[in-house]
Amino acid sequence: MRPKALDFEQLVTQNKQELLNDEESITQIELRLENKQEAIVLAERQKNQQKIIAGDRF
């Protein structure tokens, strides 16, 4: 049994929804990436700060 063919308006609506879903997914991925990058920068700063403090002790 063949699926019912969609008319043009239904295809447009479906494509718009798929694009919106893709955009939402991309936004979530970008936010996770930004959070990971911020965590890396913060960890690096703390590491450098500890080196500076340890260097002052000697």
N, CA, C and O atoms as a DFTB+ gen file, in Angstrom:
232 C
 N C O
     1  1       0.835      -1.182       0.000
     2  2       0.000       0.000       0.000
     3  2       0.884       1.251       0.000
     4  3       1.743       1.412       0.867
     5  1       0.672       2.103      -0.947
     6  2       1.468       3.322      -1.059
     7  2       0.959       4.388      -0.103
     8  3      -0.246       4.536       0.097
     9  1       1.909       5.140       0.496
    10  2       1.451       6.245       1.352
    11  2       0.779       7.326       0.519
    12  3       1.104       7.527      -0.651
    13  1      -0.156       8.010       1.142
    14  2      -0.885       9.074       0.455
    15  2       0.082      10.208       0.122
    16  3       0.857      10.642       0.974
    17  1       0.033      10.674      -1.099
    18  2       0.877      11.787      -1.514
    19  2       0.400      13.069      -0.837
    20  3      -0.798      13.333      -0.733
    21  1       1.367      13.853      -0.383
    22  2       1.027      15.124       0.258
    23  2       0.885      16.206      -0.799
    24  3       1.605      16.208      -1.798
    25  1      -0.033      17.113      -0.578
    26  2      -0.134      18.229      -1.513
    27  2       0.934      19.274      -1.165
    28  3       1.619      19.169      -0.147
    29  1       1.053      20.258      -2.016
    30  2       2.127      21.245      -1.881
    31  2       2.102      21.946      -0.527
    32  3       3.145      22.089       0.111
    33  1       0.947      22.379      -0.089
    34  2       0.833      23.097       1.197
    35  2       1.254      22.222       2.367
    36  3       1.906      22.690       3.300
    37  1       0.880      20.953       2.312
    38  2       1.276      20.037       3.380
    39  2       2.788      19.828       3.385
    40  3       3.405      19.756       4.448
    41  1       3.380      19.731       2.200
    42  2       4.837      19.589       2.105
    43  2       5.548      20.823       2.661
    44  3       6.541      20.707       3.379
    45  1       5.030      22.000       2.322
    46  2       5.628      23.241       2.820
    47  2       5.546      23.279       4.343
    48  3       6.523      23.605       5.018
    49  1       4.389      22.949       4.871
    50  2       4.198      22.947       6.328
    51  2       5.129      21.936       6.993
    52  3       5.743      22.235       8.018
    53  1       5.233      20.764       6.422
    54  2       6.101      19.726       6.974
    55  2       7.567      20.172       6.928
    56  3       8.301      19.990       7.900
    57  1       7.984      20.741       5.827
    58  2       9.369      21.201       5.697
    59  2       9.685      22.326       6.679
    60  3      10.772      22.357       7.256
    61  1       8.746      23.246       6.870
    62  2       8.950      24.329       7.836
    63  2       9.131      23.768       9.239
    64  3      10.008      24.209       9.982
    65  1       8.300      22.796       9.598
    66  2       8.385      22.193      10.928
    67  2       9.716      21.469      11.115
    68  3      10.338      21.557      12.173
    69  1      10.141      20.761      10.085
    70  2      11.426      20.063      10.162
    71  2      12.577      21.061      10.318
    72  3      13.515      20.812      11.075
    73  1      12.508      22.174       9.613
    74  2      13.540      23.204       9.741
    75  2      13.555      23.809      11.144
    76  3      14.622      24.044      11.711
    77  1      12.378      24.058      11.696
    78  2      12.296      24.597      13.057
    79  2      12.869      23.611      14.069
    80  3      13.567      24.004      15.003
    81  1      12.570      22.332      13.879
    82  2      13.111      21.306      14.763
    83  2      14.632      21.233      14.648
    84  3      15.331      21.103      15.653
    85  1      15.139      21.316      13.424
    86  2      16.585      21.303      13.213
    87  2      17.237      22.508      13.876
    88  3      18.284      22.385      14.512
    89  1      16.612      23.677      13.726
    90  2      17.161      24.893      14.312
    91  2      17.220      24.775      15.835
    92  3      18.193      25.197      16.460
    93  1      16.188      24.206      16.419
    94  2      16.158      24.020      17.878
    95  2      17.269      23.073      18.320
    96  3      17.944      23.318      19.320
    97  1      17.450      21.998      17.575
    98  2      18.510      21.043      17.901
    99  2      19.885      21.687      17.795
   100  3      20.743      21.477      18.652
   101  1      20.089      22.464      16.755
   102  2      21.364      23.149      16.558
   103  2      21.619      24.132      17.696
   104  3      22.741      24.228      18.194
   105  1      20.595      24.852      18.106
   106  2      20.730      25.807      19.205
   107  2      21.140      25.088      20.487
   108  3      22.007      25.567      21.218
   109  1      20.522      23.945      20.761
   110  2      20.868      23.182      21.959
   111  2      22.315      22.690      21.900
   112  3      23.022      22.725      22.907
   113  1      22.750      22.241      20.745
   114  2      24.130      21.777      20.579
   115  2      25.099      22.940      20.779
   116  3      26.131      22.783      21.432
   117  1      24.772      24.101      20.221
   118  2      25.623      25.277      20.379
   119  2      25.744      25.676      21.848
   120  3      26.832      26.024      22.304
   121  1      24.651      25.629      22.584
   122  2      24.686      25.976      24.009
   123  2      25.558      25.002      24.797
   124  3      26.336      25.409      25.660
   125  1      25.422      23.724      24.493
   126  2      26.259      22.732      25.186
   127  2      27.735      22.967      24.874
   128  3      28.583      22.868      25.761
   129  1      28.041      23.274      23.624
   130  2      29.423      23.539      23.226
   131  2      29.969      24.771      23.941
   132  3      31.096      24.754      24.437
   133  1      29.179      25.829      23.995
   134  2      29.602      27.044      24.696
   135  2      29.868      26.759      26.174
   136  3      30.852      27.242      26.734
   137  1      28.994      25.977      26.801
   138  2      29.182      25.637      28.215
   139  2      30.467      24.841      28.424
   140  3      31.199      25.078      29.385
   141  1      30.738      23.903      27.531
   142  2      31.970      23.115      27.643
   143  2      33.195      24.001      27.450
   144  3      34.183      23.855      28.169
   145  1      33.139      24.914      26.491
   146  2      34.267      25.818      26.257
   147  2      34.492      26.715      27.461
   148  3      35.636      26.955      27.848
   149  1      33.421      27.214      28.056
   150  2      33.546      28.051      29.247
   151  2      34.162      27.269      30.399
   152  3      34.986      27.802      31.141
   153  1      33.769      26.009      30.552
   154  2      34.318      25.165      31.611
   155  2      35.811      24.933      31.386
   156  3      36.588      24.933      32.341
   157  1      36.211      24.739      30.152
   158  2      37.624      24.534      29.831
   159  2      38.426      25.788      30.159
   160  3      39.497      25.704      30.761
   161  1      37.912      26.944      29.766
   162  2      38.599      28.208      30.040
   163  2      38.712      28.438      31.538
   164  3      39.766      28.845      32.027
   165  1      37.644      28.184      32.263
   166  2      37.651      28.366      33.715
   167  2      38.666      27.429      34.372
   168  3      39.421      27.851      35.248
   169  1      38.689      26.173      33.957
   170  2      39.638      25.208      34.512
   171  2      41.070      25.639      34.222
   172  3      41.943      25.521      35.082
   173  1      41.308      26.131      33.027
   174  2      42.656      26.595      32.652
   175  2      43.059      27.801      33.492
   176  3      44.205      27.891      33.933
   177  1      42.137      28.723      33.716
   178  2      42.432      29.892      34.549
   179  2      42.758      29.478      35.977
   180  3      43.700      29.991      36.581
   181  1      41.975      28.547      36.512
   182  2      42.219      28.077      37.875
   183  2      43.575      27.377      37.966
   184  3      44.299      27.543      38.949
   185  1      43.911      26.608      36.958
   186  2      45.202      25.917      36.913
   187  2      46.338      26.935      36.894
   188  3      47.324      26.790      37.616
   189  1      46.194      27.956      36.068
   190  2      47.226      28.993      35.994
   191  2      47.313      29.778      37.296
   192  3      48.406      30.144      37.728
   193  1      46.181      30.036      37.914
   194  2      46.160      30.760      39.185
   195  2      46.881      29.946      40.262
   196  3      47.624      30.506      41.067
   197  1      46.667      28.643      40.279
   198  2      47.327      27.784      41.251
   199  2      48.834      27.769      41.026
   200  3      49.607      27.734      41.983
   201  1      49.251      27.795      39.763
   202  2      50.687      27.846      39.460
   203  2      51.298      29.147      39.989
   204  3      52.398      29.163      40.541
   205  1      50.545      30.235      39.801
   206  2      51.034      31.532      40.270
   207  2      51.150      31.532      41.791
   208  3      52.154      31.987      42.338
   209  1      50.142      31.029      42.464
   210  2      50.146      30.974      43.935
   211  2      51.273      30.075      44.424
   212  3      51.982      30.418      45.371
   213  1      51.439      28.917      43.776
   214  2      52.504      27.983      44.179
   215  2      53.872      28.620      43.940
   216  3      54.805      28.389      44.709
   217  1      53.994      29.401      42.903
   218  2      55.265      30.069      42.607
   219  2      55.599      31.131      43.629
   220  3      56.776      31.373      43.894
   221  1      54.597      31.777      44.217
   222  2      54.809      32.820      45.221
   223  2      55.300      32.229      46.551
   224  3      55.919      32.928      47.352
   225  1      55.025      30.971      46.773
   226  2      55.406      30.335      48.039
   227  2      56.911      30.092      48.123
   228  3      57.466      29.991      49.217
   229  1      57.556      29.999      46.995
   230  2      58.983      29.652      47.015
   231  2      59.852      30.830      46.760
   232  3      61.076      30.702      46.745
